[in-house]
Each structure stands twice: as C-alpha cells, then as structure tokens.
Amino acid sequence: MSSDAQSARSNFSIVTFPSLQGEWDEGDGASRARGHAAGYTAGLRAAAADVDARIARLDAEQAAAV
C-alpha cells in the first residue's frame, strides 16, 4: 500500500448513527398518529367554518346589491 493511501485511510473513520428503534413503543406511535389526525381534523373544521362565513358574507352582499 502506498504512503498516500495509508495516510488517506488514517484520516477517515467509520461513521455510526444512533438507532432510534426502541425509543418509542407502539402506544407512542399510535398516540402520535391520533394527535396528528386530531390536528388535521381541527384544521379542516376551522377552514370549513371560514369558508361558510365568507359564503354567508358574500351572499348578504349580493342580496343587498340586487
């Protein structure tokens, strides 16, 4: 092995990453999924209420203009 290859090899090491498996159990994952779904549903309801309010306002404006 050449000295350049030897010096290059000594400059690098194996990279390891921590494993996240086992950090959470199945209950945590299910709880996270339920929380996400609840937040998504709340956002949809808020958007629907906003759309309904805008439609009502525009209907009132149109009725007043006629």
N, CA, C and O atoms as a Maestro MAE file, in Angstrom:
{
 s_m_m2io_version
 :::
 2.0.0
}

f_m_ct {
 s_m_title
 :::
 protein
 m_atom[264] {
  # First column is atom index #
  i_m_mmod_type
  r_m_x_coord
  r_m_y_coord
  r_m_z_coord
  i_m_residue_number
  s_m_chain_name
  s_m_pdb_residue_name
  s_m_pdb_atom_name
  i_m_atomic_number
  :::
  1 25 0.848 -1.164 0.000 1 A "MET " " N  " 7
  2 3 0.000 0.000 0.000 1 A "MET " " CA " 6
  3 2 0.893 1.226 0.000 1 A "MET " " C  " 6
  4 15 1.875 1.294 0.739 1 A "MET " " O  " 8
  5 25 0.543 2.193 -0.836 2 A "SER " " N  " 7
  6 3 1.377 3.395 -0.914 2 A "SER " " CA " 6
  7 2 1.182 4.254 0.323 2 A "SER " " C  " 6
  8 15 0.200 4.107 1.051 2 A "SER " " O  " 8
  9 25 2.119 5.141 0.545 3 A "SER " " N  " 7
  10 3 2.030 6.004 1.726 3 A "SER " " CA " 6
  11 2 0.848 6.965 1.618 3 A "SER " " C  " 6
  12 15 0.264 7.337 2.636 3 A "SER " " O  " 8
  13 25 0.485 7.372 0.394 4 A "ASP " " N  " 7
  14 3 -0.676 8.248 0.222 4 A "ASP " " CA " 6
  15 2 -1.961 7.527 0.619 4 A "ASP " " C  " 6
  16 15 -2.818 8.094 1.295 4 A "ASP " " O  " 8
  17 25 -2.083 6.283 0.194 5 A "ALA " " N  " 7
  18 3 -3.266 5.504 0.553 5 A "ALA " " CA " 6
  19 2 -3.303 5.255 2.047 5 A "ALA " " C  " 6
  20 15 -4.373 5.309 2.654 5 A "ALA " " O  " 8
  21 25 -2.175 4.988 2.642 6 A "GLN " " N  " 7
  22 3 -2.107 4.751 4.088 6 A "GLN " " CA " 6
  23 2 -2.506 6.008 4.854 6 A "GLN " " C  " 6
  24 15 -3.251 5.918 5.830 6 A "GLN " " O  " 8
  25 25 -2.030 7.169 4.437 7 A "SER " " N  " 7
  26 3 -2.370 8.402 5.146 7 A "SER " " CA " 6
  27 2 -3.837 8.763 4.931 7 A "SER " " C  " 6
  28 15 -4.481 9.289 5.838 7 A "SER " " O  " 8
  29 25 -4.372 8.486 3.739 8 A "ALA " " N  " 7
  30 3 -5.787 8.752 3.485 8 A "ALA " " CA " 6
  31 2 -6.654 7.850 4.346 8 A "ALA " " C  " 6
  32 15 -7.682 8.287 4.862 8 A "ALA " " O  " 8
  33 25 -6.252 6.600 4.505 9 A "ARG " " N  " 7
  34 3 -7.015 5.665 5.316 9 A "ARG " " CA " 6
  35 2 -7.014 6.105 6.773 9 A "ARG " " C  " 6
  36 15 -8.019 5.933 7.463 9 A "ARG " " O  " 8
  37 25 -5.941 6.654 7.245 10 A "SER " " N  " 7
  38 3 -5.867 7.047 8.643 10 A "SER " " CA " 6
  39 2 -6.682 8.309 8.929 10 A "SER " " C  " 6
  40 15 -6.968 8.600 10.091 10 A "SER " " O  " 8
  41 25 -7.059 9.061 7.897 11 A "ASN " " N  " 7
  42 3 -7.841 10.280 8.087 11 A "ASN " " CA " 6
  43 2 -9.342 10.026 8.186 11 A "ASN " " C  " 6
  44 15 -10.092 10.924 8.569 11 A "ASN " " O  " 8
  45 25 -9.782 8.845 7.855 12 A "PHE " " N  " 7
  46 3 -11.209 8.547 7.863 12 A "PHE " " CA " 6
  47 2 -11.526 7.488 8.902 12 A "PHE " " C  " 6
  48 15 -10.696 6.637 9.223 12 A "PHE " " O  " 8
  49 25 -12.735 7.557 9.416 13 A "SER " " N  " 7
  50 3 -13.187 6.526 10.348 13 A "SER " " CA " 6
  51 2 -14.616 6.142 9.995 13 A "SER " " C  " 6
  52 15 -15.271 6.813 9.198 13 A "SER " " O  " 8
  53 25 -15.077 5.088 10.580 14 A "ILE " " N  " 7
  54 3 -16.437 4.624 10.338 14 A "ILE " " CA " 6
  55 2 -17.410 5.588 10.999 14 A "ILE " " C  " 6
  56 15 -17.211 5.999 12.142 14 A "ILE " " O  " 8
  57 25 -18.464 5.948 10.270 15 A "VAL " " N  " 7
  58 3 -19.495 6.838 10.801 15 A "VAL " " CA " 6
  59 2 -20.636 5.975 11.326 15 A "VAL " " C  " 6
  60 15 -21.128 5.091 10.624 15 A "VAL " " O  " 8
  61 25 -21.041 6.227 12.528 16 A "THR " " N  " 7
  62 3 -22.171 5.498 13.092 16 A "THR " " CA " 6
  63 2 -23.240 6.488 13.515 16 A "THR " " C  " 6
  64 15 -22.940 7.611 13.920 16 A "THR " " O  " 8
  65 25 -24.475 6.064 13.418 17 A "PHE " " N  " 7
  66 3 -25.609 6.877 13.820 17 A "PHE " " CA " 6
  67 2 -26.371 6.129 14.905 17 A "PHE " " C  " 6
  68 15 -26.475 4.903 14.853 17 A "PHE " " O  " 8
  69 25 -26.898 6.839 15.873 18 A "PRO " " N  " 7
  70 3 -27.653 6.162 16.923 18 A "PRO " " CA " 6
  71 2 -28.951 5.584 16.361 18 A "PRO " " C  " 6
  72 15 -29.575 6.165 15.473 18 A "PRO " " O  " 8
  73 25 -29.327 4.473 16.877 19 A "SER " " N  " 7
  74 3 -30.563 3.833 16.457 19 A "SER " " CA " 6
  75 2 -31.714 4.376 17.281 19 A "SER " " C  " 6
  76 15 -31.628 4.458 18.507 19 A "SER " " O  " 8
  77 25 -32.783 4.745 16.609 20 A "LEU " " N  " 7
  78 3 -33.955 5.252 17.310 20 A "LEU " " CA " 6
  79 2 -34.957 4.148 17.610 20 A "LEU " " C  " 6
  80 15 -35.956 4.383 18.290 20 A "LEU " " O  " 8
  81 25 -34.698 2.963 17.115 21 A "GLN " " N  " 7
  82 3 -35.594 1.856 17.406 21 A "GLN " " CA " 6
  83 2 -35.556 1.571 18.891 21 A "GLN " " C  " 6
  84 15 -34.494 1.579 19.514 21 A "GLN " " O  " 8
  85 25 -36.701 1.325 19.439 22 A "GLY " " N  " 7
  86 3 -36.785 1.041 20.857 22 A "GLY " " CA " 6
  87 2 -36.973 2.287 21.696 22 A "GLY " " C  " 6
  88 15 -37.257 2.197 22.890 22 A "GLY " " O  " 8
  89 25 -36.814 3.464 21.075 23 A "GLU " " N  " 7
  90 3 -37.013 4.705 21.810 23 A "GLU " " CA " 6
  91 2 -38.489 4.897 22.132 23 A "GLU " " C  " 6
  92 15 -38.836 5.380 23.210 23 A "GLU " " O  " 8
  93 25 -39.352 4.523 21.203 24 A "TRP " " N  " 7
  94 3 -40.794 4.657 21.396 24 A "TRP " " CA " 6
  95 2 -41.418 3.283 21.295 24 A "TRP " " C  " 6
  96 15 -40.916 2.404 20.594 24 A "TRP " " O  " 8
  97 25 -42.505 3.110 21.995 25 A "ASP " " N  " 7
  98 3 -43.222 1.851 21.857 25 A "ASP " " CA " 6
  99 2 -44.412 2.067 20.924 25 A "ASP " " C  " 6
  100 15 -44.625 3.173 20.428 25 A "ASP " " O  " 8
  101 25 -45.170 1.026 20.692 26 A "GLU " " N  " 7
  102 3 -46.298 1.106 19.769 26 A "GLU " " CA " 6
  103 2 -47.341 2.112 20.239 26 A "GLU " " C  " 6
  104 15 -47.963 2.786 19.417 26 A "GLU " " O  " 8
  105 25 -47.536 2.220 21.527 27 A "GLY " " N  " 7
  106 3 -48.512 3.169 22.062 27 A "GLY " " CA " 6
  107 2 -48.148 4.597 21.738 27 A "GLY " " C  " 6
  108 15 -49.025 5.414 21.453 27 A "GLY " " O  " 8
  109 25 -46.859 4.913 21.778 28 A "ASP " " N  " 7
  110 3 -46.418 6.263 21.442 28 A "ASP " " CA " 6
  111 2 -46.711 6.580 19.976 28 A "ASP " " C  " 6
  112 15 -47.159 7.680 19.653 28 A "ASP " " O  " 8
  113 25 -46.462 5.634 19.108 29 A "GLY " " N  " 7
  114 3 -46.726 5.849 17.684 29 A "GLY " " CA " 6
  115 2 -48.203 6.037 17.408 29 A "GLY " " C  " 6
  116 15 -48.591 6.906 16.628 29 A "GLY " " O  " 8
  117 25 -49.024 5.224 18.046 30 A "ALA " " N  " 7
  118 3 -50.471 5.355 17.875 30 A "ALA " " CA " 6
  119 2 -50.955 6.684 18.431 30 A "ALA " " C  " 6
  120 15 -51.823 7.330 17.844 30 A "ALA " " O  " 8
  121 25 -50.398 7.087 19.552 31 A "SER " " N  " 7
  122 3 -50.781 8.362 20.156 31 A "SER " " CA " 6
  123 2 -50.385 9.524 19.251 31 A "SER " " C  " 6
  124 15 -51.150 10.473 19.086 31 A "SER " " O  " 8
  125 25 -49.197 9.452 18.668 32 A "ARG " " N  " 7
  126 3 -48.749 10.493 17.743 32 A "ARG " " CA " 6
  127 2 -49.663 10.559 16.524 32 A "ARG " " C  " 6
  128 15 -50.005 11.647 16.062 32 A "ARG " " O  " 8
  129 25 -50.057 9.412 16.009 33 A "ALA " " N  " 7
  130 3 -50.938 9.374 14.839 33 A "ALA " " CA " 6
  131 2 -52.303 9.969 15.174 33 A "ALA " " C  " 6
  132 15 -52.871 10.714 14.376 33 A "ALA " " O  " 8
  133 25 -52.827 9.640 16.350 34 A "ARG " " N  " 7
  134 3 -54.116 10.210 16.759 34 A "ARG " " CA " 6
  135 2 -54.011 11.721 16.924 34 A "ARG " " C  " 6
  136 15 -54.922 12.451 16.534 34 A "ARG " " O  " 8
  137 25 -52.922 12.189 17.492 35 A "GLY " " N  " 7
  138 3 -52.725 13.625 17.656 35 A "GLY " " CA " 6
  139 2 -52.645 14.340 16.322 35 A "GLY " " C  " 6
  140 15 -53.206 15.422 16.150 35 A "GLY " " O  " 8
  141 25 -51.941 13.727 15.375 36 A "HIS " " N  " 7
  142 3 -51.837 14.321 14.042 36 A "HIS " " CA " 6
  143 2 -53.212 14.370 13.385 36 A "HIS " " C  " 6
  144 15 -53.589 15.388 12.805 36 A "HIS " " O  " 8
  145 25 -53.958 13.278 13.473 37 A "ALA " " N  " 7
  146 3 -55.291 13.229 12.869 37 A "ALA " " CA " 6
  147 2 -56.220 14.251 13.515 37 A "ALA " " C  " 6
  148 15 -57.013 14.890 12.824 37 A "ALA " " O  " 8
  149 25 -56.129 14.408 14.827 38 A "ALA " " N  " 7
  150 3 -56.976 15.376 15.523 38 A "ALA " " CA " 6
  151 2 -56.637 16.799 15.084 38 A "ALA " " C  " 6
  152 15 -57.536 17.614 14.874 38 A "ALA " " O  " 8
  153 25 -55.364 17.097 14.945 39 A "GLY " " N  " 7
  154 3 -54.957 18.422 14.484 39 A "GLY " " CA " 6
  155 2 -55.391 18.687 13.055 39 A "GLY " " C  " 6
  156 15 -55.816 19.792 12.720 39 A "GLY " " O  " 8
  157 25 -55.283 17.676 12.224 40 A "TYR " " N  " 7
  158 3 -55.706 17.803 10.829 40 A "TYR " " CA " 6
  159 2 -57.203 18.054 10.759 40 A "TYR " " C  " 6
  160 15 -57.658 18.913 10.003 40 A "TYR " " O  " 8
  161 25 -57.972 17.306 11.547 41 A "THR " " N  " 7
  162 3 -59.426 17.464 11.575 41 A "THR " " CA " 6
  163 2 -59.814 18.842 12.089 41 A "THR " " C  " 6
  164 15 -60.716 19.476 11.543 41 A "THR " " O  " 8
  165 25 -59.148 19.307 13.124 42 A "ALA " " N  " 7
  166 3 -59.440 20.642 13.658 42 A "ALA " " CA " 6
  167 2 -59.155 21.712 12.606 42 A "ALA " " C  " 6
  168 15 -59.911 22.675 12.482 42 A "ALA " " O  " 8
  169 25 -58.086 21.552 11.862 43 A "GLY " " N  " 7
  170 3 -57.765 22.492 10.790 43 A "GLY " " CA " 6
  171 2 -58.812 22.486 9.687 43 A "GLY " " C  " 6
  172 15 -59.186 23.541 9.175 43 A "GLY " " O  " 8
  173 25 -59.284 21.300 9.323 44 A "LEU " " N  " 7
  174 3 -60.335 21.211 8.310 44 A "LEU " " CA " 6
  175 2 -61.614 21.882 8.784 44 A "LEU " " C  " 6
  176 15 -62.273 22.585 8.018 44 A "LEU " " O  " 8
  177 25 -61.967 21.664 10.046 45 A "ARG " " N  " 7
  178 3 -63.181 22.285 10.593 45 A "ARG " " CA " 6
  179 2 -63.052 23.801 10.614 45 A "ARG " " C  " 6
  180 15 -64.003 24.507 10.280 45 A "ARG " " O  " 8
  181 25 -61.900 24.304 10.999 46 A "ALA " " N  " 7
  182 3 -61.683 25.755 11.025 46 A "ALA " " CA " 6
  183 2 -61.762 26.335 9.613 46 A "ALA " " C  " 6
  184 15 -62.344 27.400 9.409 46 A "ALA " " O  " 8
  185 25 -61.184 25.642 8.650 47 A "ALA " " N  " 7
  186 3 -61.236 26.109 7.265 47 A "ALA " " CA " 6
  187 2 -62.667 26.087 6.739 47 A "ALA " " C  " 6
  188 15 -63.086 27.012 6.045 47 A "ALA " " O  " 8
  189 25 -63.415 25.042 7.063 48 A "ALA " " N  " 7
  190 3 -64.808 24.957 6.628 48 A "ALA " " CA " 6
  191 2 -65.635 26.078 7.245 48 A "ALA " " C  " 6
  192 15 -66.485 26.661 6.572 48 A "ALA " " O  " 8
  193 25 -65.397 26.384 8.511 49 A "ALA " " N  " 7
  194 3 -66.118 27.480 9.164 49 A "ALA " " CA " 6
  195 2 -65.773 28.808 8.502 49 A "ALA " " C  " 6
  196 15 -66.649 29.654 8.325 49 A "ALA " " O  " 8
  197 25 -64.519 29.001 8.138 50 A "ASP " " N  " 7
  198 3 -64.101 30.230 7.463 50 A "ASP " " CA " 6
  199 2 -64.769 30.348 6.099 50 A "ASP " " C  " 6
  200 15 -65.243 31.422 5.728 50 A "ASP " " O  " 8
  201 25 -64.806 29.259 5.360 51 A "VAL " " N  " 7
  202 3 -65.449 29.267 4.044 51 A "VAL " " CA " 6
  203 2 -66.937 29.554 4.193 51 A "VAL " " C  " 6
  204 15 -67.489 30.349 3.432 51 A "VAL " " O  " 8
  205 25 -67.595 28.922 5.157 52 A "ASP " " N  " 7
  206 3 -69.023 29.164 5.383 52 A "ASP " " CA " 6
  207 2 -69.289 30.626 5.726 52 A "ASP " " C  " 6
  208 15 -70.262 31.207 5.246 52 A "ASP " " O  " 8
  209 25 -68.439 31.220 6.546 53 A "ALA " " N  " 7
  210 3 -68.605 32.630 6.913 53 A "ALA " " CA " 6
  211 2 -68.418 33.535 5.699 53 A "ALA " " C  " 6
  212 15 -69.151 34.510 5.536 53 A "ALA " " O  " 8
  213 25 -67.456 33.226 4.856 54 A "ARG " " N  " 7
  214 3 -67.236 34.037 3.651 54 A "ARG " " CA " 6
  215 2 -68.408 33.909 2.686 54 A "ARG " " C  " 6
  216 15 -68.835 34.899 2.092 54 A "ARG " " O  " 8
  217 25 -68.924 32.701 2.529 55 A "ILE " " N  " 7
  218 3 -70.078 32.491 1.650 55 A "ILE " " CA " 6
  219 2 -71.271 33.279 2.165 55 A "ILE " " C  " 6
  220 15 -71.966 33.934 1.388 55 A "ILE " " O  " 8
  221 25 -71.514 33.221 3.470 56 A "ALA " " N  " 7
  222 3 -72.636 33.965 4.051 56 A "ALA " " CA " 6
  223 2 -72.464 35.468 3.830 56 A "ALA " " C  " 6
  224 15 -73.428 36.161 3.506 56 A "ALA " " O  " 8
  225 25 -71.250 35.971 4.003 57 A "ARG " " N  " 7
  226 3 -70.989 37.400 3.796 57 A "ARG " " CA " 6
  227 2 -71.199 37.786 2.342 57 A "ARG " " C  " 6
  228 15 -71.811 38.815 2.055 57 A "ARG " " O  " 8
  229 25 -70.701 36.975 1.425 58 A "LEU " " N  " 7
  230 3 -70.870 37.275 0.004 58 A "LEU " " CA " 6
  231 2 -72.330 37.173 -0.419 58 A "LEU " " C  " 6
  232 15 -72.792 37.975 -1.232 58 A "LEU " " O  " 8
  233 25 -73.062 36.201 0.117 59 A "ASP " " N  " 7
  234 3 -74.497 36.090 -0.176 59 A "ASP " " CA " 6
  235 2 -75.237 37.330 0.307 59 A "ASP " " C  " 6
  236 15 -76.118 37.839 -0.387 59 A "ASP " " O  " 8
  237 25 -74.883 37.819 1.490 60 A "ALA " " N  " 7
  238 3 -75.527 39.021 2.031 60 A "ALA " " CA " 6
  239 2 -75.195 40.240 1.174 60 A "ALA " " C  " 6
  240 15 -76.066 41.069 0.911 60 A "ALA " " O  " 8
  241 25 -73.938 40.354 0.738 61 A "GLU " " N  " 7
  242 3 -73.554 41.472 -0.128 61 A "GLU " " CA " 6
  243 2 -74.294 41.423 -1.453 61 A "GLU " " C  " 6
  244 15 -74.729 42.452 -1.970 61 A "GLU " " O  " 8
  245 25 -74.435 40.222 -2.000 62 A "GLN " " N  " 7
  246 3 -75.127 40.074 -3.275 62 A "GLN " " CA " 6
  247 2 -76.607 40.401 -3.117 62 A "GLN " " C  " 6
  248 15 -77.189 41.061 -3.978 62 A "GLN " " O  " 8
  249 25 -77.219 39.949 -2.032 63 A "ALA " " N  " 7
  250 3 -78.637 40.232 -1.791 63 A "ALA " " CA " 6
  251 2 -78.862 41.730 -1.608 63 A "ALA " " C  " 6
  252 15 -79.876 42.264 -2.059 63 A "ALA " " O  " 8
  253 25 -77.937 42.402 -0.958 64 A "ALA " " N  " 7
  254 3 -78.068 43.845 -0.747 64 A "ALA " " CA " 6
  255 2 -77.886 44.615 -2.055 64 A "ALA " " C  " 6
  256 15 -78.472 45.683 -2.230 64 A "ALA " " O  " 8
  257 25 -77.089 44.089 -2.961 65 A "ALA " " N  " 7
  258 3 -76.827 44.766 -4.226 65 A "ALA " " CA " 6
  259 2 -77.972 44.599 -5.216 65 A "ALA " " C  " 6
  260 15 -78.105 45.410 -6.132 65 A "ALA " " O  " 8
  261 25 -78.785 43.594 -5.062 66 A "VAL " " N  " 7
  262 3 -79.868 43.321 -6.022 66 A "VAL " " CA " 6
  263 2 -81.075 44.114 -5.724 66 A "VAL " " C  " 6
  264 15 -82.076 44.006 -6.432 66 A "VAL " " O  " 8
  :::
 }
 m_bond[263] {
  # First column is bond index #
  i_m_from
  i_m_to
  i_m_order
  :::
  1 1 2 1
  2 2 3 1
  3 3 4 2
  4 3 5 1
  5 5 6 1
  6 6 7 1
  7 7 8 2
  8 7 9 1
  9 9 10 1
  10 10 11 1
  11 11 12 2
  12 11 13 1
  13 13 14 1
  14 14 15 1
  15 15 16 2
  16 15 17 1
  17 17 18 1
  18 18 19 1
  19 19 20 2
  20 19 21 1
  21 21 22 1
  22 22 23 1
  23 23 24 2
  24 23 25 1
  25 25 26 1
  26 26 27 1
  27 27 28 2
  28 27 29 1
  29 29 30 1
  30 30 31 1
  31 31 32 2
  32 31 33 1
  33 33 34 1
  34 34 35 1
  35 35 36 2
  36 35 37 1
  37 37 38 1
  38 38 39 1
  39 39 40 2
  40 39 41 1
  41 41 42 1
  42 42 43 1
  43 43 44 2
  44 43 45 1
  45 45 46 1
  46 46 47 1
  47 47 48 2
  48 47 49 1
  49 49 50 1
  50 50 51 1
  51 51 52 2
  52 51 53 1
  53 53 54 1
  54 54 55 1
  55 55 56 2
  56 55 57 1
  57 57 58 1
  58 58 59 1
  59 59 60 2
  60 59 61 1
  61 61 62 1
  62 62 63 1
  63 63 64 2
  64 63 65 1
  65 65 66 1
  66 66 67 1
  67 67 68 2
  68 67 69 1
  69 69 70 1
  70 70 71 1
  71 71 72 2
  72 71 73 1
  73 73 74 1
  74 74 75 1
  75 75 76 2
  76 75 77 1
  77 77 78 1
  78 78 79 1
  79 79 80 2
  80 79 81 1
  81 81 82 1
  82 82 83 1
  83 83 84 2
  84 83 85 1
  85 85 86 1
  86 86 87 1
  87 87 88 2
  88 87 89 1
  89 89 90 1
  90 90 91 1
  91 91 92 2
  92 91 93 1
  93 93 94 1
  94 94 95 1
  95 95 96 2
  96 95 97 1
  97 97 98 1
  98 98 99 1
  99 99 100 2
  100 99 101 1
  101 101 102 1
  102 102 103 1
  103 103 104 2
  104 103 105 1
  105 105 106 1
  106 106 107 1
  107 107 108 2
  108 107 109 1
  109 109 110 1
  110 110 111 1
  111 111 112 2
  112 111 113 1
  113 113 114 1
  114 114 115 1
  115 115 116 2
  116 115 117 1
  117 117 118 1
  118 118 119 1
  119 119 120 2
  120 119 121 1
  121 121 122 1
  122 122 123 1
  123 123 124 2
  124 123 125 1
  125 125 126 1
  126 126 127 1
  127 127 128 2
  128 127 129 1
  129 129 130 1
  130 130 131 1
  131 131 132 2
  132 131 133 1
  133 133 134 1
  134 134 135 1
  135 135 136 2
  136 135 137 1
  137 137 138 1
  138 138 139 1
  139 139 140 2
  140 139 141 1
  141 141 142 1
  142 142 143 1
  143 143 144 2
  144 143 145 1
  145 145 146 1
  146 146 147 1
  147 147 148 2
  148 147 149 1
  149 149 150 1
  150 150 151 1
  151 151 152 2
  152 151 153 1
  153 153 154 1
  154 154 155 1
  155 155 156 2
  156 155 157 1
  157 157 158 1
  158 158 159 1
  159 159 160 2
  160 159 161 1
  161 161 162 1
  162 162 163 1
  163 163 164 2
  164 163 165 1
  165 165 166 1
  166 166 167 1
  167 167 168 2
  168 167 169 1
  169 169 170 1
  170 170 171 1
  171 171 172 2
  172 171 173 1
  173 173 174 1
  174 174 175 1
  175 175 176 2
  176 175 177 1
  177 177 178 1
  178 178 179 1
  179 179 180 2
  180 179 181 1
  181 181 182 1
  182 182 183 1
  183 183 184 2
  184 183 185 1
  185 185 186 1
  186 186 187 1
  187 187 188 2
  188 187 189 1
  189 189 190 1
  190 190 191 1
  191 191 192 2
  192 191 193 1
  193 193 194 1
  194 194 195 1
  195 195 196 2
  196 195 197 1
  197 197 198 1
  198 198 199 1
  199 199 200 2
  200 199 201 1
  201 201 202 1
  202 202 203 1
  203 203 204 2
  204 203 205 1
  205 205 206 1
  206 206 207 1
  207 207 208 2
  208 207 209 1
  209 209 210 1
  210 210 211 1
  211 211 212 2
  212 211 213 1
  213 213 214 1
  214 214 215 1
  215 215 216 2
  216 215 217 1
  217 217 218 1
  218 218 219 1
  219 219 220 2
  220 219 221 1
  221 221 222 1
  222 222 223 1
  223 223 224 2
  224 223 225 1
  225 225 226 1
  226 226 227 1
  227 227 228 2
  228 227 229 1
  229 229 230 1
  230 230 231 1
  231 231 232 2
  232 231 233 1
  233 233 234 1
  234 234 235 1
  235 235 236 2
  236 235 237 1
  237 237 238 1
  238 238 239 1
  239 239 240 2
  240 239 241 1
  241 241 242 1
  242 242 243 1
  243 243 244 2
  244 243 245 1
  245 245 246 1
  246 246 247 1
  247 247 248 2
  248 247 249 1
  249 249 250 1
  250 250 251 1
  251 251 252 2
  252 251 253 1
  253 253 254 1
  254 254 255 1
  255 255 256 2
  256 255 257 1
  257 257 258 1
  258 258 259 1
  259 259 260 2
  260 259 261 1
  261 261 262 1
  262 262 263 1
  263 263 264 2
  :::
 }
}
